[in-house]
Amino acid sequence: MSRQKYGGREKGTPNRLTTKVKDKLERILDECIESLSVDDMSKQEKLKAIQLCLQYLMPKPTPEREDKNIVQHFEVEIIDNLKDQ
């Protein structure tokens, strides 16, 4: 049972404060990235930067799932070599 809604944002309307904060953080991040000099970074710092960036550029692999509805048939053949000796 839902109650009658009075005032506030309509469903689907973005929160203005959240939008402003995200915009500000995006500008700060852009300025920080522009100020970075790859030439001044050590190999370890470069590798760490690559590692961090790849998380956002490459999709994460999804684990392979087994289909439980597939019936697999196999045969076991037992060879008795002791009778020949």
PDB file of N, CA, C and O in Angstrom, chain B, residues numbered from 101:
ATOM      1  N   MET B 101       0.848  -1.168   0.000  1.00  0.00           N
ATOM      2  CA  MET B 101       0.000   0.000   0.000  1.00  0.00           C
ATOM      3  C   MET B 101       0.895   1.233   0.000  1.00  0.00           C
ATOM      4  O   MET B 101       1.737   1.390   0.884  1.00  0.00           O
ATOM      5  N   SER B 102       0.716   2.117  -0.997  1.00  0.00           N
ATOM      6  CA  SER B 102       1.531   3.315  -1.065  1.00  0.00           C
ATOM      7  C   SER B 102       0.712   4.526  -0.637  1.00  0.00           C
ATOM      8  O   SER B 102      -0.500   4.597  -0.842  1.00  0.00           O
ATOM      9  N   ARG B 103       1.410   5.455  -0.048  1.00  0.00           N
ATOM     10  CA  ARG B 103       0.747   6.667   0.416  1.00  0.00           C
ATOM     11  C   ARG B 103       0.763   7.730  -0.672  1.00  0.00           C
ATOM     12  O   ARG B 103       1.573   7.679  -1.597  1.00  0.00           O
ATOM     13  N   GLN B 104      -0.136   8.685  -0.546  1.00  0.00           N
ATOM     14  CA  GLN B 104      -0.199   9.821  -1.454  1.00  0.00           C
ATOM     15  C   GLN B 104       1.047  10.680  -1.254  1.00  0.00           C
ATOM     16  O   GLN B 104       1.413  10.983  -0.118  1.00  0.00           O
ATOM     17  N   LYS B 105       1.698  11.075  -2.341  1.00  0.00           N
ATOM     18  CA  LYS B 105       2.911  11.884  -2.265  1.00  0.00           C
ATOM     19  C   LYS B 105       2.546  13.355  -2.439  1.00  0.00           C
ATOM     20  O   LYS B 105       1.828  13.723  -3.369  1.00  0.00           O
ATOM     21  N   TYR B 106       3.047  14.186  -1.538  1.00  0.00           N
ATOM     22  CA  TYR B 106       2.800  15.624  -1.592  1.00  0.00           C
ATOM     23  C   TYR B 106       4.131  16.352  -1.697  1.00  0.00           C
ATOM     24  O   TYR B 106       4.983  16.191  -0.824  1.00  0.00           O
ATOM     25  N   GLY B 107       4.329  17.138  -2.729  1.00  0.00           N
ATOM     26  CA  GLY B 107       5.547  17.927  -2.882  1.00  0.00           C
ATOM     27  C   GLY B 107       6.747  17.072  -3.236  1.00  0.00           C
ATOM     28  O   GLY B 107       6.614  15.885  -3.533  1.00  0.00           O
ATOM     29  N   GLY B 108       7.921  17.687  -3.203  1.00  0.00           N
ATOM     30  CA  GLY B 108       9.159  16.965  -3.500  1.00  0.00           C
ATOM     31  C   GLY B 108       9.368  16.772  -4.997  1.00  0.00           C
ATOM     32  O   GLY B 108       8.641  17.320  -5.826  1.00  0.00           O
ATOM     33  N   ARG B 109      10.381  15.979  -5.313  1.00  0.00           N
ATOM     34  CA  ARG B 109      10.690  15.722  -6.714  1.00  0.00           C
ATOM     35  C   ARG B 109       9.731  14.694  -7.289  1.00  0.00           C
ATOM     36  O   ARG B 109       9.240  13.817  -6.579  1.00  0.00           O
ATOM     37  N   GLU B 110       9.474  14.816  -8.579  1.00  0.00           N
ATOM     38  CA  GLU B 110       8.699  13.788  -9.265  1.00  0.00           C
ATOM     39  C   GLU B 110       9.620  12.623  -9.571  1.00  0.00           C
ATOM     40  O   GLU B 110      10.835  12.793  -9.665  1.00  0.00           O
ATOM     41  N   LYS B 111       9.057  11.465  -9.724  1.00  0.00           N
ATOM     42  CA  LYS B 111       9.835  10.265 -10.010  1.00  0.00           C
ATOM     43  C   LYS B 111      10.658  10.471 -11.283  1.00  0.00           C
ATOM     44  O   LYS B 111      10.132  10.922 -12.301  1.00  0.00           O
ATOM     45  N   GLY B 112      11.943  10.140 -11.222  1.00  0.00           N
ATOM     46  CA  GLY B 112      12.834  10.264 -12.371  1.00  0.00           C
ATOM     47  C   GLY B 112      13.553  11.593 -12.459  1.00  0.00           C
ATOM     48  O   GLY B 112      14.454  11.741 -13.284  1.00  0.00           O
ATOM     49  N   THR B 113      13.187  12.570 -11.637  1.00  0.00           N
ATOM     50  CA  THR B 113      13.847  13.876 -11.640  1.00  0.00           C
ATOM     51  C   THR B 113      15.150  13.768 -10.860  1.00  0.00           C
ATOM     52  O   THR B 113      15.128  13.352  -9.702  1.00  0.00           O
ATOM     53  N   PRO B 114      16.292  14.130 -11.459  1.00  0.00           N
ATOM     54  CA  PRO B 114      17.565  14.022 -10.744  1.00  0.00           C
ATOM     55  C   PRO B 114      17.646  15.001  -9.579  1.00  0.00           C
ATOM     56  O   PRO B 114      17.069  16.087  -9.618  1.00  0.00           O
ATOM     57  N   ASN B 115      18.365  14.600  -8.555  1.00  0.00           N
ATOM     58  CA  ASN B 115      18.590  15.443  -7.387  1.00  0.00           C
ATOM     59  C   ASN B 115      19.570  16.546  -7.774  1.00  0.00           C
ATOM     60  O   ASN B 115      20.673  16.256  -8.237  1.00  0.00           O
ATOM     61  N   ARG B 116      19.174  17.827  -7.588  1.00  0.00           N
ATOM     62  CA  ARG B 116      20.017  18.953  -8.011  1.00  0.00           C
ATOM     63  C   ARG B 116      21.339  18.989  -7.255  1.00  0.00           C
ATOM     64  O   ARG B 116      22.381  19.275  -7.845  1.00  0.00           O
ATOM     65  N   LEU B 117      21.310  18.702  -5.957  1.00  0.00           N
ATOM     66  CA  LEU B 117      22.536  18.750  -5.169  1.00  0.00           C
ATOM     67  C   LEU B 117      23.516  17.678  -5.637  1.00  0.00           C
ATOM     68  O   LEU B 117      24.709  17.942  -5.787  1.00  0.00           O
ATOM     69  N   THR B 118      23.011  16.478  -5.865  1.00  0.00           N
ATOM     70  CA  THR B 118      23.868  15.391  -6.349  1.00  0.00           C
ATOM     71  C   THR B 118      24.478  15.753  -7.695  1.00  0.00           C
ATOM     72  O   THR B 118      25.657  15.493  -7.932  1.00  0.00           O
ATOM     73  N   THR B 119      23.689  16.347  -8.572  1.00  0.00           N
ATOM     74  CA  THR B 119      24.186  16.752  -9.892  1.00  0.00           C
ATOM     75  C   THR B 119      25.277  17.802  -9.756  1.00  0.00           C
ATOM     76  O   THR B 119      26.293  17.727 -10.447  1.00  0.00           O
ATOM     77  N   LYS B 120      25.086  18.775  -8.880  1.00  0.00           N
ATOM     78  CA  LYS B 120      26.090  19.827  -8.684  1.00  0.00           C
ATOM     79  C   LYS B 120      27.386  19.238  -8.131  1.00  0.00           C
ATOM     80  O   LYS B 120      28.472  19.600  -8.584  1.00  0.00           O
ATOM     81  N   VAL B 121      27.282  18.341  -7.165  1.00  0.00           N
ATOM     82  CA  VAL B 121      28.474  17.721  -6.570  1.00  0.00           C
ATOM     83  C   VAL B 121      29.219  16.910  -7.623  1.00  0.00           C
ATOM     84  O   VAL B 121      30.443  16.996  -7.722  1.00  0.00           O
ATOM     85  N   LYS B 122      28.488  16.126  -8.408  1.00  0.00           N
ATOM     86  CA  LYS B 122      29.132  15.328  -9.459  1.00  0.00           C
ATOM     87  C   LYS B 122      29.830  16.212 -10.482  1.00  0.00           C
ATOM     88  O   LYS B 122      30.943  15.908 -10.912  1.00  0.00           O
ATOM     89  N   ASP B 123      29.182  17.307 -10.873  1.00  0.00           N
ATOM     90  CA  ASP B 123      29.797  18.232 -11.839  1.00  0.00           C
ATOM     91  C   ASP B 123      31.081  18.833 -11.277  1.00  0.00           C
ATOM     92  O   ASP B 123      32.089  18.918 -11.979  1.00  0.00           O
ATOM     93  N   LYS B 124      31.047  19.248 -10.020  1.00  0.00           N
ATOM     94  CA  LYS B 124      32.226  19.846  -9.374  1.00  0.00           C
ATOM     95  C   LYS B 124      33.364  18.824  -9.289  1.00  0.00           C
ATOM     96  O   LYS B 124      34.511  19.142  -9.602  1.00  0.00           O
ATOM     97  N   LEU B 125      33.049  17.613  -8.870  1.00  0.00           N
ATOM     98  CA  LEU B 125      34.072  16.561  -8.779  1.00  0.00           C
ATOM     99  C   LEU B 125      34.654  16.237 -10.151  1.00  0.00           C
ATOM    100  O   LEU B 125      35.849  15.968 -10.274  1.00  0.00           O
ATOM    101  N   GLU B 126      33.817  16.263 -11.175  1.00  0.00           N
ATOM    102  CA  GLU B 126      34.296  15.997 -12.535  1.00  0.00           C
ATOM    103  C   GLU B 126      35.285  17.070 -12.983  1.00  0.00           C
ATOM    104  O   GLU B 126      36.308  16.759 -13.593  1.00  0.00           O
ATOM    105  N   ARG B 127      34.978  18.335 -12.679  1.00  0.00           N
ATOM    106  CA  ARG B 127      35.905  19.421 -13.038  1.00  0.00           C
ATOM    107  C   ARG B 127      37.223  19.285 -12.283  1.00  0.00           C
ATOM    108  O   ARG B 127      38.292  19.470 -12.866  1.00  0.00           O
ATOM    109  N   ILE B 128      37.157  18.964 -10.991  1.00  0.00           N
ATOM    110  CA  ILE B 128      38.382  18.786 -10.184  1.00  0.00           C
ATOM    111  C   ILE B 128      39.210  17.644 -10.745  1.00  0.00           C
ATOM    112  O   ILE B 128      40.427  17.768 -10.885  1.00  0.00           O
ATOM    113  N   LEU B 129      38.561  16.531 -11.069  1.00  0.00           N
ATOM    114  CA  LEU B 129      39.263  15.370 -11.613  1.00  0.00           C
ATOM    115  C   LEU B 129      39.905  15.705 -12.954  1.00  0.00           C
ATOM    116  O   LEU B 129      41.044  15.314 -13.208  1.00  0.00           O
ATOM    117  N   ASP B 130      39.195  16.418 -13.808  1.00  0.00           N
ATOM    118  CA  ASP B 130      39.758  16.823 -15.100  1.00  0.00           C
ATOM    119  C   ASP B 130      41.015  17.671 -14.917  1.00  0.00           C
ATOM    120  O   ASP B 130      42.011  17.469 -15.612  1.00  0.00           O
ATOM    121  N   GLU B 131      40.967  18.619 -13.980  1.00  0.00           N
ATOM    122  CA  GLU B 131      42.133  19.461 -13.708  1.00  0.00           C
ATOM    123  C   GLU B 131      43.309  18.638 -13.184  1.00  0.00           C
ATOM    124  O   GLU B 131      44.457  18.877 -13.559  1.00  0.00           O
ATOM    125  N   CYS B 132      43.022  17.681 -12.328  1.00  0.00           N
ATOM    126  CA  CYS B 132      44.091  16.824 -11.781  1.00  0.00           C
ATOM    127  C   CYS B 132      44.734  15.982 -12.878  1.00  0.00           C
ATOM    128  O   CYS B 132      45.956  15.846 -12.935  1.00  0.00           O
ATOM    129  N   ILE B 133      43.904  15.424 -13.741  1.00  0.00           N
ATOM    130  CA  ILE B 133      44.424  14.585 -14.826  1.00  0.00           C
ATOM    131  C   ILE B 133      45.275  15.415 -15.783  1.00  0.00           C
ATOM    132  O   ILE B 133      46.333  14.967 -16.225  1.00  0.00           O
ATOM    133  N   GLU B 134      44.812  16.627 -16.102  1.00  0.00           N
ATOM    134  CA  GLU B 134      45.572  17.489 -17.007  1.00  0.00           C
ATOM    135  C   GLU B 134      46.912  17.904 -16.408  1.00  0.00           C
ATOM    136  O   GLU B 134      47.864  18.157 -17.145  1.00  0.00           O
ATOM    137  N   SER B 135      46.997  17.978 -15.084  1.00  0.00           N
ATOM    138  CA  SER B 135      48.230  18.409 -14.442  1.00  0.00           C
ATOM    139  C   SER B 135      49.250  17.272 -14.291  1.00  0.00           C
ATOM    140  O   SER B 135      50.410  17.523 -13.965  1.00  0.00           O
ATOM    141  N   LEU B 136      48.820  16.016 -14.529  1.00  0.00           N
ATOM    142  CA  LEU B 136      49.747  14.887 -14.406  1.00  0.00           C
ATOM    143  C   LEU B 136      50.732  14.874 -15.567  1.00  0.00           C
ATOM    144  O   LEU B 136      50.376  15.141 -16.714  1.00  0.00           O
ATOM    145  N   SER B 137      51.975  14.557 -15.239  1.00  0.00           N
ATOM    146  CA  SER B 137      52.996  14.408 -16.266  1.00  0.00           C
ATOM    147  C   SER B 137      53.508  12.971 -16.218  1.00  0.00           C
ATOM    148  O   SER B 137      54.128  12.553 -15.240  1.00  0.00           O
ATOM    149  N   VAL B 138      53.246  12.236 -17.268  1.00  0.00           N
ATOM    150  CA  VAL B 138      53.662  10.839 -17.324  1.00  0.00           C
ATOM    151  C   VAL B 138      55.178  10.731 -17.260  1.00  0.00           C
ATOM    152  O   VAL B 138      55.707   9.758 -16.723  1.00  0.00           O
ATOM    153  N   ASP B 139      55.884  11.722 -17.803  1.00  0.00           N
ATOM    154  CA  ASP B 139      57.349  11.693 -17.805  1.00  0.00           C
ATOM    155  C   ASP B 139      57.919  11.757 -16.387  1.00  0.00           C
ATOM    156  O   ASP B 139      59.010  11.249 -16.129  1.00  0.00           O
ATOM    157  N   ASP B 140      57.178  12.383 -15.471  1.00  0.00           N
ATOM    158  CA  ASP B 140      57.661  12.514 -14.093  1.00  0.00           C
ATOM    159  C   ASP B 140      57.298  11.322 -13.211  1.00  0.00           C
ATOM    160  O   ASP B 140      57.704  11.265 -12.050  1.00  0.00           O
ATOM    161  N   MET B 141      56.541  10.375 -13.748  1.00  0.00           N
ATOM    162  CA  MET B 141      56.086   9.226 -12.955  1.00  0.00           C
ATOM    163  C   MET B 141      57.092   8.094 -13.017  1.00  0.00           C
ATOM    164  O   MET B 141      57.751   7.878 -14.034  1.00  0.00           O
ATOM    165  N   SER B 142      57.197   7.366 -11.895  1.00  0.00           N
ATOM    166  CA  SER B 142      58.047   6.174 -11.870  1.00  0.00           C
ATOM    167  C   SER B 142      57.305   5.040 -12.585  1.00  0.00           C
ATOM    168  O   SER B 142      56.113   5.152 -12.872  1.00  0.00           O
ATOM    169  N   LYS B 143      58.017   3.958 -12.865  1.00  0.00           N
ATOM    170  CA  LYS B 143      57.384   2.806 -13.513  1.00  0.00           C
ATOM    171  C   LYS B 143      56.249   2.263 -12.648  1.00  0.00           C
ATOM    172  O   LYS B 143      55.191   1.891 -13.154  1.00  0.00           O
ATOM    173  N   GLN B 144      56.485   2.223 -11.336  1.00  0.00           N
ATOM    174  CA  GLN B 144      55.478   1.715 -10.417  1.00  0.00           C
ATOM    175  C   GLN B 144      54.223   2.602 -10.440  1.00  0.00           C
ATOM    176  O   GLN B 144      53.104   2.090 -10.419  1.00  0.00           O
ATOM    177  N   GLU B 145      54.404   3.904 -10.481  1.00  0.00           N
ATOM    178  CA  GLU B 145      53.265   4.822 -10.535  1.00  0.00           C
ATOM    179  C   GLU B 145      52.502   4.692 -11.856  1.00  0.00           C
ATOM    180  O   GLU B 145      51.274   4.769 -11.880  1.00  0.00           O
ATOM    181  N   LYS B 146      53.237   4.496 -12.951  1.00  0.00           N
ATOM    182  CA  LYS B 146      52.594   4.314 -14.248  1.00  0.00           C
ATOM    183  C   LYS B 146      51.761   3.039 -14.266  1.00  0.00           C
ATOM    184  O   LYS B 146      50.629   3.032 -14.751  1.00  0.00           O
ATOM    185  N   LEU B 147      52.336   1.949 -13.729  1.00  0.00           N
ATOM    186  CA  LEU B 147      51.605   0.687 -13.688  1.00  0.00           C
ATOM    187  C   LEU B 147      50.355   0.800 -12.819  1.00  0.00           C
ATOM    188  O   LEU B 147      49.309   0.253 -13.169  1.00  0.00           O
ATOM    189  N   LYS B 148      50.451   1.493 -11.706  1.00  0.00           N
ATOM    190  CA  LYS B 148      49.300   1.686 -10.823  1.00  0.00           C
ATOM    191  C   LYS B 148      48.227   2.507 -11.528  1.00  0.00           C
ATOM    192  O   LYS B 148      47.040   2.206 -11.402  1.00  0.00           O
ATOM    193  N   ALA B 149      48.622   3.531 -12.261  1.00  0.00           N
ATOM    194  CA  ALA B 149      47.668   4.356 -13.001  1.00  0.00           C
ATOM    195  C   ALA B 149      46.964   3.531 -14.080  1.00  0.00           C
ATOM    196  O   ALA B 149      45.755   3.655 -14.274  1.00  0.00           O
ATOM    197  N   ILE B 150      47.723   2.697 -14.773  1.00  0.00           N
ATOM    198  CA  ILE B 150      47.141   1.826 -15.794  1.00  0.00           C
ATOM    199  C   ILE B 150      46.139   0.874 -15.154  1.00  0.00           C
ATOM    200  O   ILE B 150      45.039   0.669 -15.668  1.00  0.00           O
ATOM    201  N   GLN B 151      46.538   0.292 -14.016  1.00  0.00           N
ATOM    202  CA  GLN B 151      45.664  -0.644 -13.308  1.00  0.00           C
ATOM    203  C   GLN B 151      44.346   0.035 -12.909  1.00  0.00           C
ATOM    204  O   GLN B 151      43.274  -0.549 -13.070  1.00  0.00           O
ATOM    205  N   LEU B 152      44.426   1.240 -12.401  1.00  0.00           N
ATOM    206  CA  LEU B 152      43.220   1.958 -11.991  1.00  0.00           C
ATOM    207  C   LEU B 152      42.343   2.320 -13.185  1.00  0.00           C
ATOM    208  O   LEU B 152      41.120   2.198 -13.117  1.00  0.00           O
ATOM    209  N   CYS B 153      42.952   2.757 -14.262  1.00  0.00           N
ATOM    210  CA  CYS B 153      42.190   3.188 -15.437  1.00  0.00           C
ATOM    211  C   CYS B 153      41.509   2.010 -16.136  1.00  0.00           C
ATOM    212  O   CYS B 153      40.385   2.137 -16.621  1.00  0.00           O
ATOM    213  N   LEU B 154      42.190   0.874 -16.186  1.00  0.00           N
ATOM    214  CA  LEU B 154      41.622  -0.280 -16.878  1.00  0.00           C
ATOM    215  C   LEU B 154      40.328  -0.758 -16.245  1.00  0.00           C
ATOM    216  O   LEU B 154      39.475  -1.322 -16.930  1.00  0.00           O
ATOM    217  N   GLN B 155      40.171  -0.538 -14.934  1.00  0.00           N
ATOM    218  CA  GLN B 155      38.937  -0.941 -14.263  1.00  0.00           C
ATOM    219  C   GLN B 155      37.726  -0.261 -14.871  1.00  0.00           C
ATOM    220  O   GLN B 155      36.630  -0.821 -14.872  1.00  0.00           O
ATOM    221  N   TYR B 156      37.920   0.947 -15.389  1.00  0.00           N
ATOM    222  CA  TYR B 156      36.815   1.718 -15.932  1.00  0.00           C
ATOM    223  C   TYR B 156      36.709   1.615 -17.446  1.00  0.00           C
ATOM    224  O   TYR B 156      35.694   2.004 -18.024  1.00  0.00           O
ATOM    225  N   LEU B 157      37.752   1.093 -18.095  1.00  0.00           N
ATOM    226  CA  LEU B 157      37.747   0.996 -19.549  1.00  0.00           C
ATOM    227  C   LEU B 157      37.398  -0.392 -20.059  1.00  0.00           C
ATOM    228  O   LEU B 157      36.785  -0.527 -21.118  1.00  0.00           O
ATOM    229  N   MET B 158      37.778  -1.414 -19.326  1.00  0.00           N
ATOM    230  CA  MET B 158      37.566  -2.790 -19.765  1.00  0.00           C
ATOM    231  C   MET B 158      36.413  -3.406 -18.981  1.00  0.00           C
ATOM    232  O   MET B 158      36.326  -3.217 -17.768  1.00  0.00           O
ATOM    233  N   PRO B 159      35.539  -4.131 -19.642  1.00  0.00           N
ATOM    234  CA  PRO B 159      34.462  -4.800 -18.903  1.00  0.00           C
ATOM    235  C   PRO B 159      35.027  -5.936 -18.064  1.00  0.00           C
ATOM    236  O   PRO B 159      35.983  -6.604 -18.460  1.00  0.00           O
ATOM    237  N   LYS B 160      34.426  -6.144 -16.912  1.00  0.00           N
ATOM    238  CA  LYS B 160      34.870  -7.236 -16.050  1.00  0.00           C
ATOM    239  C   LYS B 160      34.406  -8.558 -16.654  1.00  0.00           C
ATOM    240  O   LYS B 160      33.277  -8.661 -17.135  1.00  0.00           O
ATOM    241  N   PRO B 161      35.276  -9.568 -16.628  1.00  0.00           N
ATOM    242  CA  PRO B 161      34.872 -10.860 -17.201  1.00  0.00           C
ATOM    243  C   PRO B 161      33.770 -11.494 -16.346  1.00  0.00           C
ATOM    244  O   PRO B 161      33.793 -11.431 -15.117  1.00  0.00           O
ATOM    245  N   THR B 162      32.823 -12.094 -17.030  1.00  0.00           N
ATOM    246  CA  THR B 162      31.759 -12.783 -16.311  1.00  0.00           C
ATOM    247  C   THR B 162      32.137 -14.251 -16.191  1.00  0.00           C
ATOM    248  O   THR B 162      32.635 -14.844 -17.148  1.00  0.00           O
ATOM    249  N   PRO B 163      31.907 -14.832 -15.044  1.00  0.00           N
ATOM    250  CA  PRO B 163      32.273 -16.243 -14.878  1.00  0.00           C
ATOM    251  C   PRO B 163      31.407 -17.127 -15.770  1.00  0.00           C
ATOM    252  O   PRO B 163      30.222 -16.869 -15.978  1.00  0.00           O
ATOM    253  N   GLU B 164      32.035 -18.168 -16.285  1.00  0.00           N
ATOM    254  CA  GLU B 164      31.286 -19.097 -17.119  1.00  0.00           C
ATOM    255  C   GLU B 164      30.313 -19.854 -16.237  1.00  0.00           C
ATOM    256  O   GLU B 164      30.672 -20.334 -15.162  1.00  0.00           O
ATOM    257  N   ARG B 165      29.112 -19.952 -16.691  1.00  0.00           N
ATOM    258  CA  ARG B 165      28.130 -20.687 -15.897  1.00  0.00           C
ATOM    259  C   ARG B 165      27.855 -22.022 -16.566  1.00  0.00           C
ATOM    260  O   ARG B 165      27.819 -22.140 -17.791  1.00  0.00           O
ATOM    261  N   GLU B 166      27.667 -22.993 -15.743  1.00  0.00           N
ATOM    262  CA  GLU B 166      27.376 -24.321 -16.259  1.00  0.00           C
ATOM    263  C   GLU B 166      25.876 -24.454 -16.434  1.00  0.00           C
ATOM    264  O   GLU B 166      25.102 -24.074 -15.556  1.00  0.00           O
ATOM    265  N   ASP B 167      25.475 -24.989 -17.558  1.00  0.00           N
ATOM    266  CA  ASP B 167      24.060 -25.217 -17.800  1.00  0.00           C
ATOM    267  C   ASP B 167      23.716 -26.570 -17.189  1.00  0.00           C
ATOM    268  O   ASP B 167      24.193 -27.606 -17.651  1.00  0.00           O
ATOM    269  N   LYS B 168      22.902 -26.554 -16.170  1.00  0.00           N
ATOM    270  CA  LYS B 168      22.581 -27.781 -15.435  1.00  0.00           C
ATOM    271  C   LYS B 168      21.602 -28.669 -16.193  1.00  0.00           C
ATOM    272  O   LYS B 168      21.379 -29.816 -15.807  1.00  0.00           O
ATOM    273  N   ASN B 169      21.020 -28.152 -17.262  1.00  0.00           N
ATOM    274  CA  ASN B 169      20.051 -28.936 -18.023  1.00  0.00           C
ATOM    275  C   ASN B 169      20.705 -29.824 -19.073  1.00  0.00           C
ATOM    276  O   ASN B 169      20.039 -30.678 -19.659  1.00  0.00           O
ATOM    277  N   ILE B 170      21.990 -29.638 -19.319  1.00  0.00           N
ATOM    278  CA  ILE B 170      22.690 -30.443 -20.316  1.00  0.00           C
ATOM    279  C   ILE B 170      23.089 -31.777 -19.687  1.00  0.00           C
ATOM    280  O   ILE B 170      23.744 -31.812 -18.646  1.00  0.00           O
ATOM    281  N   VAL B 171      22.691 -32.858 -20.324  1.00  0.00           N
ATOM    282  CA  VAL B 171      23.026 -34.193 -19.837  1.00  0.00           C
ATOM    283  C   VAL B 171      24.289 -34.639 -20.562  1.00  0.00           C
ATOM    284  O   VAL B 171      24.344 -34.644 -21.792  1.00  0.00           O
ATOM    285  N   GLN B 172      25.287 -35.008 -19.799  1.00  0.00           N
ATOM    286  CA  GLN B 172      26.541 -35.466 -20.381  1.00  0.00           C
ATOM    287  C   GLN B 172      26.636 -36.982 -20.218  1.00  0.00           C
ATOM    288  O   GLN B 172      26.452 -37.515 -19.124  1.00  0.00           O
ATOM    289  N   HIS B 173      26.927 -37.663 -21.323  1.00  0.00           N
ATOM    290  CA  HIS B 173      27.070 -39.118 -21.293  1.00  0.00           C
ATOM    291  C   HIS B 173      28.534 -39.469 -21.467  1.00  0.00           C
ATOM    292  O   HIS B 173      29.238 -38.874 -22.283  1.00  0.00           O
ATOM    293  N   PHE B 174      28.977 -40.433 -20.697  1.00  0.00           N
ATOM    294  CA  PHE B 174      30.346 -40.910 -20.859  1.00  0.00           C
ATOM    295  C   PHE B 174      30.374 -42.398 -20.548  1.00  0.00           C
ATOM    296  O   PHE B 174      29.521 -42.922 -19.832  1.00  0.00           O
ATOM    297  N   GLU B 175      31.375 -43.063 -21.105  1.00  0.00           N
ATOM    298  CA  GLU B 175      31.544 -44.499 -20.890  1.00  0.00           C
ATOM    299  C   GLU B 175      32.880 -44.749 -20.245  1.00  0.00           C
ATOM    300  O   GLU B 175      33.861 -44.060 -20.523  1.00  0.00           O
ATOM    301  N   VAL B 176      32.910 -45.745 -19.378  1.00  0.00           N
ATOM    302  CA  VAL B 176      34.151 -46.160 -18.734  1.00  0.00           C
ATOM    303  C   VAL B 176      34.457 -47.564 -19.238  1.00  0.00           C
ATOM    304  O   VAL B 176      33.639 -48.475 -19.108  1.00  0.00           O
ATOM    305  N   GLU B 177      35.632 -47.726 -19.807  1.00  0.00           N
ATOM    306  CA  GLU B 177      36.049 -49.031 -20.309  1.00  0.00           C
ATOM    307  C   GLU B 177      37.164 -49.544 -19.415  1.00  0.00           C
ATOM    308  O   GLU B 177      38.199 -48.897 -19.253  1.00  0.00           O
ATOM    309  N   ILE B 178      36.942 -50.688 -18.851  1.00  0.00           N
ATOM    310  CA  ILE B 178      37.946 -51.285 -17.958  1.00  0.00           C
ATOM    311  C   ILE B 178      38.694 -52.345 -18.756  1.00  0.00           C
ATOM    312  O   ILE B 178      38.094 -53.261 -19.318  1.00  0.00           O
ATOM    313  N   ILE B 179      40.004 -52.203 -18.794  1.00  0.00           N
ATOM    314  CA  ILE B 179      40.849 -53.138 -19.524  1.00  0.00           C
ATOM    315  C   ILE B 179      41.590 -53.976 -18.489  1.00  0.00           C
ATOM    316  O   ILE B 179      42.301 -53.447 -17.635  1.00  0.00           O
ATOM    317  N   ASP B 180      41.414 -55.282 -18.579  1.00  0.00           N
ATOM    318  CA  ASP B 180      42.054 -56.176 -17.629  1.00  0.00           C
ATOM    319  C   ASP B 180      43.282 -56.789 -18.282  1.00  0.00           C
ATOM    320  O   ASP B 180      43.175 -57.720 -19.080  1.00  0.00           O
ATOM    321  N   ASN B 181      44.457 -56.255 -17.933  1.00  0.00           N
ATOM    322  CA  ASN B 181      45.716 -56.735 -18.508  1.00  0.00           C
ATOM    323  C   ASN B 181      46.264 -57.934 -17.737  1.00  0.00           C
ATOM    324  O   ASN B 181      47.201 -58.569 -18.220  1.00  0.00           O
ATOM    325  N   LEU B 182      45.741 -58.268 -16.597  1.00  0.00           N
ATOM    326  CA  LEU B 182      46.275 -59.354 -15.786  1.00  0.00           C
ATOM    327  C   LEU B 182      45.987 -60.719 -16.394  1.00  0.00           C
ATOM    328  O   LEU B 182      46.745 -61.655 -16.140  1.00  0.00           O
ATOM    329  N   LYS B 183      44.945 -60.877 -17.174  1.00  0.00           N
ATOM    330  CA  LYS B 183      44.607 -62.155 -17.771  1.00  0.00           C
ATOM    331  C   LYS B 183      45.610 -62.581 -18.832  1.00  0.00           C
ATOM    332  O   LYS B 183      45.811 -63.778 -19.039  1.00  0.00           O
ATOM    333  N   ASP B 184      46.239 -61.634 -19.505  1.00  0.00           N
ATOM    334  CA  ASP B 184      47.176 -61.939 -20.583  1.00  0.00           C
ATOM    335  C   ASP B 184      48.533 -62.400 -20.059  1.00  0.00           C
ATOM    336  O   ASP B 184      49.308 -62.973 -20.826  1.00  0.00           O
ATOM    337  N   GLN B 185      48.848 -62.178 -18.801  1.00  0.00           N
ATOM    338  CA  GLN B 185      50.189 -62.505 -18.287  1.00  0.00           C
ATOM    339  C   GLN B 185      50.304 -63.913 -17.828  1.00  0.00           C
ATOM    340  O   GLN B 185      51.369 -64.329 -17.372  1.00  0.00           O
TER     341      GLN B 185
END
